[in-house]
Amino acid sequence: MRIFDGFAGSSAAIVLAVGLVGPALALEEHASTATASVASEHVFDSETPAEAFRLGYTAYQQGDKTAAFEALQFAAGKGHPIAQWKLGRMYAAGDGIDKDEKKAFELFSEVANAYADENPRAPSAPFVADAFVALGSYYRDGIPNSDVKPDYPRARQMFTYAASYFGDPDAQLNLARMYYDGEGGDRDTRQAVRWAKLAADKGNVAAQAMLGNLLFQGDGVQRQPVIGLMFLTVAGERAETGDAGQWIRDMQEIAFSLASETERRTATALASEWLAKNVAVADTASAEPVPPAAAASAAPAGARNASSVAP
């Protein structure tokens, strides 16, 4: 069965059904050959996939990305999900190896295909969720010179699954944007606010900016200028320096200039309160998942061979 074949109807049906799809999330049309052969496999004959992953991740942290690639490729070829995820990340960014988004797509597909029903509280869950987010981005934008073309409905499905089942804030933000823009389905600003709020509460800076602007402007929802300006102020305080975060600071400054003095004072006080209460959330919200010892040493409890969900 192919991924989400049974949910070709409305977005509401997708959201209701997403928690039930579990092992049916196969990705056969893009079945990966990315980890099928490993040129340096003989080097790791005496290592288990978990041991090879630890060697590779340690080498990566130490800056030896050639050794990291060889060890991670071996572990990924043996089905180690976090090795597959990390290798996908390296291919996607051209991090120590030649950039190859199609290979990254295939690796993320392997993770999503085999571990879609992993326990959302398991140590490996953030990596599975991140793989779904990456797939959603590839389906939304497509991959040049490949058979992966822009497919908004499929992208929305990927984000919906990661947002609903795993509660991933990046997926929630992307889903909010798709609802707002009407990509992959009907435009729904209320759903956009709902998903942006879930991500914003977890500390996602871009979601805080989006939510704040929607509430301040009253764009498709009831206007809440104080709460909107509060989220914009929090986002402005936490935005990246330089050009990357300038759009957030510009948005906050415009809203601040339009607000009344009372609204400014109240929003500023609420923003200070939020920042004081959410230091830990603010510090970790945008960080890449880091493999804990438990995740590095063992595959997920719900792990299955990808072939177990193939027709």
C-alpha positions in Angstrom: 0.0 0.0 0.0 1.3 3.4 -0.9 1.5 6.2 1.6 -1.9 7.9 2.3 -3.6 6.2 -0.6 -6.7 5.9 1.5 -6.9 9.5 2.3 -7.4 11.3 -1.0 -10.4 13.2 0.3 -10.7 16.3 2.4 -8.0 17.7 4.7 -10.3 17.1 7.6 -10.4 13.4 6.7 -6.6 13.4 6.6 -6.4 14.9 10.1 -8.9 12.5 11.6 -7.2 9.5 10.0 -3.6 10.4 10.4 -3.3 8.8 13.8 -4.5 5.5 12.4 -2.3 5.0 9.3 0.7 3.6 11.2 2.4 0.9 9.2 0.5 1.7 6.0 2.9 4.6 5.4 4.9 3.0 2.5 6.9 5.0 0.0 7.4 2.4 -2.7 7.4 4.7 -5.7 10.6 6.2 -4.4 12.0 3.1 -2.7 15.6 3.8 -1.9 18.7 2.3 -3.3 20.7 4.8 -1.4 21.8 2.4 1.3 21.7 -0.8 -0.7 25.4 -1.1 -1.3 28.3 0.1 0.8 31.7 0.4 -0.8 33.6 0.3 2.5 31.4 -2.4 4.2 34.4 -4.7 4.7 35.9 -2.1 7.1 33.0 -2.5 9.5 32.4 -6.3 9.2 33.1 -6.7 12.9 30.8 -3.8 14.0 27.1 -3.8 14.6 25.0 -1.1 13.0 24.7 0.6 16.4 28.5 0.5 16.9 29.1 1.8 13.4 26.7 4.6 14.0 28.5 5.6 17.2 31.8 5.6 15.4 30.4 7.7 12.6 28.6 10.2 14.9 31.7 10.6 17.0 33.8 11.2 13.9 31.3 13.8 12.7 31.4 15.7 16.0 35.2 15.6 15.8 35.1 17.1 12.3 36.2 14.0 10.4 33.4 13.9 7.9 35.0 11.4 5.6 35.2 8.8 8.3 31.8 9.8 9.5 30.3 9.2 6.1 31.8 5.8 5.7 30.6 4.6 9.1 27.2 6.2 8.8 26.8 4.7 5.3 27.5 1.2 6.7 25.0 1.7 9.6 22.4 3.1 7.3 22.8 0.2 4.9 22.0 -2.1 7.8 18.8 -0.2 8.5 19.9 1.9 11.5 17.3 4.7 11.3 19.2 7.6 12.9 22.2 6.8 10.7 19.8 7.0 7.7 18.5 10.3 9.0 22.0 11.8 9.6 23.2 10.6 6.3 20.2 12.2 4.6 20.9 15.4 6.4 24.5 15.3 5.1 23.4 14.7 1.5 20.7 17.4 1.8 23.2 20.1 2.9 26.3 18.9 1.1 27.8 18.5 4.5 31.2 16.9 4.0 30.0 15.1 0.8 28.6 16.2 -2.5 25.1 17.6 -2.2 22.5 15.1 -3.5 18.9 15.9 -2.6 17.5 12.8 -4.4 19.7 10.6 -2.2 18.6 12.6 0.8 15.0 12.1 -0.2 15.5 8.3 -0.5 17.1 8.1 2.9 14.3 10.1 4.6 11.8 7.9 2.8 13.4 4.8 4.3 13.1 6.2 7.8 9.5 7.4 7.3 8.5 4.1 5.6 9.9 1.9 8.3 9.2 3.9 11.5 6.0 5.9 10.8 4.3 4.3 13.8 7.2 4.7 16.2 6.2 5.8 19.7 6.1 9.6 19.7 7.8 9.6 23.1 10.7 7.3 22.0 14.2 8.8 21.8 14.2 8.2 18.1 10.9 9.9 17.4 12.4 13.4 16.7 14.5 11.9 13.9 11.5 10.2 12.3 9.5 13.4 12.6 12.3 15.4 11.0 12.4 12.9 8.1 8.7 13.5 7.5 9.3 17.3 7.6 12.1 16.9 5.1 9.9 14.8 2.8 7.1 17.4 3.1 9.5 20.1 2.0 10.7 18.1 -1.0 7.1 17.3 -2.1 6.2 21.0 -1.7 9.2 22.3 -3.7 10.2 19.4 -5.8 13.8 18.3 -6.6 15.3 19.7 -9.8 16.2 17.2 -12.5 14.5 14.3 -10.7 11.1 12.5 -10.6 10.2 14.3 -7.4 7.9 17.0 -8.6 6.0 19.6 -6.5 3.0 17.9 -5.0 1.2 20.2 -2.6 -1.5 17.7 -1.4 1.2 15.1 -0.6 3.4 17.8 1.1 0.4 18.7 3.3 -0.1 15.0 4.2 3.6 14.7 5.2 3.4 17.8 7.4 0.0 16.7 8.8 1.4 13.4 9.9 4.5 14.8 11.6 2.5 17.6 13.2 -0.4 15.5 14.5 1.3 12.2 15.4 4.7 13.4 16.5 3.7 17.0 17.5 6.7 18.3 15.6 6.8 22.1 15.7 8.5 22.5 12.3 5.8 20.4 10.8 3.2 22.4 12.6 4.6 25.7 11.2 4.8 24.3 7.7 1.2 23.0 7.9 0.1 26.4 9.2 1.7 28.1 6.2 0.1 25.7 3.7 -3.3 26.3 5.3 -2.8 30.0 5.1 -1.7 30.0 1.5 -4.2 27.4 0.4 -1.6 25.0 -0.8 -2.6 21.4 -1.1 -6.2 22.1 -0.2 -8.6 24.8 0.8 -7.3 28.0 2.4 -8.2 28.1 6.1 -6.8 30.8 8.3 -8.4 29.4 11.4 -6.4 26.2 10.9 -3.4 28.2 10.1 -3.7 30.0 13.5 -4.3 26.7 15.3 -1.2 25.0 14.0 1.0 28.1 14.3 -0.1 28.4 17.9 0.9 24.8 18.7 4.4 25.5 17.2 4.7 28.9 18.8 4.0 27.5 22.3 6.9 25.1 21.7 9.2 28.0 21.0 9.3 28.0 17.2 10.4 31.5 16.4 9.0 31.7 12.8 5.6 30.3 14.1 5.6 33.0 16.9 6.1 35.7 14.2 3.4 34.2 12.0 0.9 33.8 14.8 1.6 37.2 16.2 1.1 38.9 12.8 -2.2 37.0 12.1 -3.6 37.9 15.6 -2.4 41.5 15.4 -3.9 42.0 12.0 -7.0 39.9 12.6 -6.3 38.2 9.3 -9.2 35.8 9.0 -9.6 35.5 12.7 -10.7 37.7 15.6 -8.2 40.5 16.1 -6.2 40.2 19.3 -3.6 43.0 19.1 -2.0 42.6 22.6 -1.5 38.8 22.2 -0.4 39.3 18.6 2.1 41.9 19.6 3.3 39.8 22.5 4.2 36.9 20.2 5.8 39.3 17.7 7.9 40.8 20.5 9.0 37.3 21.7 9.9 36.4 18.2 11.8 39.6 17.6 13.8 39.1 20.7 14.7 35.5 19.7 15.1 36.0 15.9 18.5 35.2 14.3 20.9 38.1 13.9 21.5 39.6 10.5 19.4 39.2 7.4 18.0 35.8 8.4 15.9 37.3 11.1 15.3 40.7 9.7 11.8 39.9 8.4 10.7 39.1 11.9 12.1 42.3 13.4 10.6 44.4 10.6 7.2 42.8 11.2 7.4 43.4 14.9 8.5 47.1 14.4 5.5 47.7 12.1 3.1 46.2 14.6 4.7 48.1 17.5 4.3 51.4 15.6 0.6 50.8 14.9 -0.2 49.7 18.5 -1.5 52.0 21.2 0.6 52.9 24.1 -1.4 50.6 26.4 -1.2 47.7 23.9 2.6 48.2 23.7 3.1 48.2 27.5 0.9 45.2 28.1 2.4 43.2 25.2 5.9 44.0 26.3 5.2 42.8 29.9 3.6 39.6 28.6 6.6 39.0 26.3 9.0 39.4 29.2 6.9 37.0 31.2 6.9 34.4 28.4 10.6 34.6 27.9 11.3 34.2 31.7 9.1 31.2 31.9 10.3 29.5 28.8 14.0 29.8 28.9 14.6 26.0 28.3 12.0 25.9 25.4 13.6 29.0 23.9 17.1 27.6 24.0 16.2 24.3 22.3 13.3 24.9 20.0 15.2 25.3 16.8 18.0 22.9 17.5 18.7 19.9 15.3 17.8 16.6 17.1 20.8 15.2 18.9 21.1 11.4 19.3 20.9 10.5 23.0 22.9 7.5 24.3 19.8 5.2 24.2 18.9 6.2 20.6 22.5 5.8 19.5 22.9 2.3 20.9 19.7 0.7 19.7 17.1 0.8 17.0 13.6 2.0 17.9 11.3 -0.3 19.8 8.8 -0.3 16.9 11.4 -0.9 14.3 10.5 -3.0 11.3 12.2 -3.8 8.1 10.9 -1.5 5.4 10.0 -4.5 3.3 7.4 -5.5 5.9 5.1 -2.7 4.7 5.6 -3.3 1.0 2.9 -5.0 -1.1 
